[in-house]
Amino acid sequence: MGDDSYKDRDPIMKPGKFSAVADYIKRGVEDLGIRNVNIVFHGGEPTLMRDLDFRGTGFCSV
């Protein structure tokens, strides 16, 4: 009865998708001259990743 499309999706975001989102944010920050950005991960993909995977992918180095 509800939306269960999530069942057909991967539980963890692929590195390429995560990088694309990070690049999008980075371009916006640079284009708008924003000096500081805070990103808070609330549930979902980042919290499902193992610590080693999260740090080893470069997600935090943008």
KADA-V374420 format. One record per residue. PSI is psi in degrees with one decimal (999 if undefined). Layout:
PSI
PSI
//
This chain:
-38.0
-174.3
109.3
31.1
-21.0
-23.5
-21.8
5.1
154.1
143.4
-20.7
131.5
135.1
147.0
-38.5
-38.9
-44.0
-42.7
-38.6
-40.5
-44.0
-42.2
-39.5
-45.8
-43.5
-44.4
-42.8
-42.7
-45.4
-45.2
-36.3
-2.9
30.1
130.4
-34.2
141.6
132.4
127.7
124.8
124.0
122.6
98.3
-173.4
-149.3
-56.1
-33.7
-10.8
-13.3
146.6
149.5
-45.4
-42.8
-41.9
-47.8
-31.4
-9.6
-11.4
9.2
-29.8
9.3
12.5
999
//
